[in-house]
């Protein structure tokens, strides 16, 4: 899965969880600025883990600040499989 | 252990399960209370070093103490509404009563600190109470005892972390009186967290799927108490977060994940329960449903 596909999946997951369209979101967006709190992010990460069959350790999850941070960690996990 | 009794049928089995749950929850309370009596009792007037109080309290430190007082101002509502949701389980009812007693000492000691240090006047505190109480009442965020127990575990752990950070700041600034107050309060808060966690472990054993569903619900809708009632809440919390260095990472790392770990639930289980709830909601809202 390339970065664009991963970003599209991220948007899809966020919209299904948050039930609102995500406008103006880019990889550089700060997750908190999208109105997603820490428990919301945990849900999003969990959904990505489930769909892509990867596992992100808790200590990495708590450090994620931007969308790019999150996608980078997921991409690394995908490549490590 | 079998709970089946010949001739009693499903109703009898439900009664037995409920009796067993009541007994287990009462045991949790007795353990909590015995330990509190042995190790944790303190007197806000006698055990705090009031003779060491300083008059040069920085405003941000005072604001934090005042905000804790403001949140605790709704204690009568927390107790009365809390009692209503945990009926009919005696262990939880008695815990709620004891919890109210302990929390009242927190508000009282912080208020004494603000007044004795000169950081606030009697008039200012009365004005704040007026703004907190007139026309306002706290109502629970969740409807059932199980949901409120899960909420209690997360909320008390968050409060514990906040108080620990405030304690360190008071210590760094040389405000020994306030450090001791926060030390007593933090000790109480973590004891409350551990009681709630013990109850959650019992509830998980009795009904894991239902308890996980409630965990997911509480996680999705979690908010700190009185967020919508305390005047200038957002600005106050911003100051508190900055001072305590509390950000999003800290909430997951120091509050949420430790609670999950201690009750024996994985993040994957919570996410799975969240997904089930979403699917159920979508099913309910679709025209075919």
Interface residues (C-beta under 8 A of the other chain):
Chain A: X16 X17 X32 X37 X38 X39 X40 X41 X42 X43 X46 X47 X49 X50 X58 X59 X61 X62 X63
Chain B: X219 X220 X222 X248 X249 X251 X252 X253 X256 X257 X267 X268 X270 X271 X272 X274 X275 X278
